């Protein structure tokens, strides 16, 4: 019956796929089945995705690596399911694998590693995310900057100040928003210095960040 339900994951009918998913979870009751493990490498992306979600719900430590391998899957929905599932484990091993991933030469793996570290949060993610501010991938830099800004307990804002000098607007904007969230008054002067930017929307975000740090920032002009 499990085999038939797994095949149903590939159905064109969404309600059938949802029924099969819930049925498998109910039947297995947290007991990992080899058929689900094998489903991670099925040619159908929907089967790979649903099997990944099921293993995430079960959170069996022995399945961490097989799930992690899917962060470089060709299908975006499968990659997302892998990241979502790994969060369930709350495991140091997941954190370790995420830290390894951000050093990969494969952009898909690096991006997935960053997303994992952001979702995990906490002190164990901070240093690794700071190192991502130097990544060549503008998305990785932007995501890391925004995530670090929300963490607030940052020892130094220098990495963010450096990003203000980047040529990519997305990266600079993320750094501005992060500095606004962090709230360090040391950021006021560097932010004032870029108020003359040609981009009106960018200047507006700089003003918003300055107001978050200190509503009386104009006294520093």
C-alpha positions as CSV (number, residue, x, y, z in Angstrom):
1,X,0.0,0.0,0.0
2,X,2.9,2.4,0.7
3,X,4.3,1.8,-2.8
4,X,0.9,2.7,-4.3
5,X,0.6,5.8,-2.2
6,X,4.0,6.9,-3.2
7,X,3.1,6.6,-6.8
8,X,0.0,8.8,-6.1
9,X,2.4,11.6,-5.2
10,X,2.8,12.0,-9.0
11,X,-0.9,12.4,-9.6
12,X,-2.1,15.4,-11.5
13,X,-4.9,15.8,-8.9
14,X,-3.7,17.9,-5.9
15,X,-6.3,16.5,-3.5
16,X,-5.1,12.9,-4.2
17,X,-1.5,13.9,-3.6
18,X,-2.4,15.5,-0.2
19,X,-4.5,12.4,0.8
20,X,-1.6,10.1,-0.1
21,X,0.9,12.2,1.9
22,X,-1.3,12.2,5.0
23,X,-2.0,8.5,4.6
24,X,1.7,7.6,4.4
25,X,2.4,9.6,7.6
26,X,-0.4,7.9,9.4
27,X,0.6,4.4,8.3
28,X,4.3,4.7,9.0
29,X,3.8,6.5,12.3
30,X,7.4,7.9,12.6
31,X,8.9,4.6,11.3
32,X,11.2,5.2,8.4
33,X,10.5,2.9,5.4
34,X,13.1,2.1,2.7
35,X,10.5,2.9,0.1
36,X,10.4,6.5,1.3
37,X,14.2,6.6,1.3
38,X,14.3,5.3,-2.2
39,X,11.7,7.9,-3.2
40,X,14.4,10.6,-2.6
41,X,16.1,9.5,-5.9
42,X,12.9,8.9,-7.9
43,X,12.8,10.5,-11.4
44,X,9.6,12.3,-10.5
45,X,10.3,15.6,-8.7
46,X,6.9,15.4,-6.9
47,X,7.8,12.0,-5.4
48,X,11.2,13.3,-4.3
49,X,9.5,16.3,-2.8
50,X,6.8,14.5,-0.8
51,X,9.2,11.8,0.4
52,X,11.5,14.5,1.6
53,X,8.6,16.2,3.5
54,X,7.7,12.9,5.1
55,X,11.2,12.2,6.3
56,X,11.3,15.8,7.7
57,X,8.2,15.1,9.7
58,X,9.7,11.9,11.1
59,X,13.0,13.7,11.9
60,X,15.0,10.4,12.1
61,X,18.7,11.4,12.4
62,X,19.8,8.7,10.0
63,X,18.0,10.5,7.2
64,X,19.8,13.8,7.6
65,X,22.4,13.2,4.9
66,X,20.1,11.8,2.3
67,X,17.8,14.8,2.7
68,X,20.7,17.2,2.7
69,X,21.9,15.8,-0.6
70,X,18.7,17.2,-2.2
71,X,19.7,20.8,-1.6
72,X,21.3,20.6,-5.0
73,X,18.4,19.0,-6.7
74,X,17.5,20.3,-10.2
75,X,14.0,21.2,-9.0
76,X,13.5,24.2,-6.8
77,X,10.5,22.7,-5.0
78,X,12.6,19.7,-4.0
79,X,15.4,22.0,-2.8
80,X,12.9,24.0,-0.7
81,X,11.4,20.8,0.8
82,X,14.9,19.6,1.8
83,X,15.7,22.9,3.6
84,X,12.2,23.0,5.3
85,X,12.6,19.3,6.4
86,X,16.1,19.8,7.8
87,X,14.9,22.5,10.1
88,X,12.8,19.9,11.9
89,X,15.9,18.0,13.1
90,X,17.3,20.8,15.4
91,X,20.6,19.0,15.1
92,X,24.2,20.1,15.3
93,X,24.9,17.8,12.3
94,X,22.6,19.9,10.2
95,X,24.4,23.1,11.3
96,X,27.7,21.5,10.4
97,X,26.5,20.4,7.0
98,X,25.1,23.9,6.4
99,X,28.5,25.5,7.3
100,X,30.2,23.1,4.9
101,X,27.7,24.0,2.2
102,X,28.5,27.7,2.1
103,X,32.1,26.9,1.1
104,X,30.9,24.9,-1.9
105,X,31.8,25.9,-5.5
106,X,28.2,25.1,-6.5
107,X,25.9,28.2,-6.1
108,X,22.8,26.0,-5.5
109,X,24.5,24.4,-2.5
110,X,25.9,27.7,-1.2
111,X,22.5,29.4,-1.4
112,X,20.8,26.4,0.3
113,X,23.4,26.5,3.0
114,X,22.8,30.2,3.6
115,X,19.0,29.7,3.7
116,X,19.5,26.9,6.3
117,X,21.7,29.0,8.5
118,X,19.2,31.8,8.3
119,X,16.4,29.5,9.3
120,X,18.4,28.0,12.1
121,X,19.5,31.4,13.5
122,X,21.2,31.8,16.8
123,X,24.8,32.4,17.7
124,X,26.0,29.4,15.9
125,X,25.0,30.9,12.6
126,X,26.4,34.4,13.0
127,X,30.0,33.9,12.1
128,X,29.2,31.7,9.1
129,X,26.7,34.3,7.8
130,X,29.2,37.1,8.2
131,X,31.6,35.2,6.0
132,X,28.9,35.1,3.4
133,X,29.0,38.8,3.1
134,X,32.1,38.4,0.9
135,X,30.5,35.8,-1.4
136,X,30.5,36.6,-5.1
137,X,26.8,35.7,-5.4
138,X,24.8,38.9,-4.9
139,X,21.8,36.9,-3.5
140,X,23.9,35.2,-0.9
141,X,25.4,38.5,0.2
142,X,22.0,40.2,0.3
143,X,20.3,37.3,2.2
144,X,23.1,37.1,4.7
145,X,23.1,40.9,5.3
146,X,19.3,41.0,5.9
147,X,19.4,38.0,8.2
148,X,22.3,39.3,10.3
149,X,20.5,42.7,10.6
150,X,17.6,40.9,12.2
151,X,19.8,39.1,14.7
152,X,21.0,42.4,16.0
153,X,23.7,41.0,18.4
154,X,26.5,41.8,15.9
155,X,30.0,42.6,17.3
156,X,31.1,44.7,14.3
157,X,29.2,46.6,11.6
158,X,32.3,47.0,9.4
159,X,31.3,44.1,7.0
160,X,28.1,46.0,6.4
161,X,29.8,49.3,5.9
162,X,32.0,47.7,3.2
163,X,28.9,46.4,1.4
164,X,27.7,50.0,1.0
165,X,30.5,50.5,-1.5
166,X,29.5,47.6,-3.7
167,X,28.4,48.3,-7.2
168,X,25.3,46.1,-7.0
169,X,22.2,48.0,-5.8
170,X,20.6,44.9,-4.3
171,X,23.6,44.2,-2.1
172,X,23.9,47.9,-1.0
173,X,20.2,48.1,-0.2
174,X,20.4,44.9,1.9
175,X,23.3,46.4,3.8
176,X,21.4,49.7,4.4
177,X,18.4,47.8,5.8
178,X,20.6,45.6,7.9
179,X,22.3,48.6,9.5
180,X,19.0,50.1,10.2
181,X,17.9,47.0,12.0
182,X,21.2,46.6,13.9
183,X,20.8,50.2,15.2
184,X,24.4,51.0,15.9
185,X,25.1,54.8,16.0
186,X,28.5,54.1,14.3
187,X,26.5,53.5,11.1
188,X,25.1,57.1,11.0
189,X,28.1,58.8,9.4
190,X,28.7,56.1,6.7
191,X,24.9,56.3,5.9
192,X,24.9,60.1,5.7
193,X,27.8,59.9,3.2
194,X,25.7,58.0,0.7
195,X,22.6,60.2,0.9
196,X,23.8,61.8,-2.3
197,X,23.2,58.6,-4.3
198,X,21.5,59.1,-7.7
199,X,18.9,56.5,-7.0
200,X,15.9,58.2,-5.2
201,X,14.5,54.9,-3.9
202,X,17.9,54.0,-2.4
203,X,18.2,57.4,-0.7
204,X,14.8,56.9,0.8
205,X,15.9,53.6,2.3
206,X,19.0,55.3,3.7
207,X,16.8,57.9,5.4
208,X,14.5,55.1,6.8
209,X,17.6,53.3,8.2
210,X,18.9,56.6,9.8
211,X,15.6,57.3,11.4
212,X,15.6,53.8,12.9
213,X,19.0,54.3,14.4
214,X,18.4,57.9,15.7
215,X,15.4,60.1,14.8
216,X,17.7,63.1,15.4
217,X,20.4,62.0,13.0
218,X,20.2,65.3,11.1
219,X,22.1,66.9,14.0
220,X,25.1,65.0,12.7
221,X,25.1,66.8,9.4
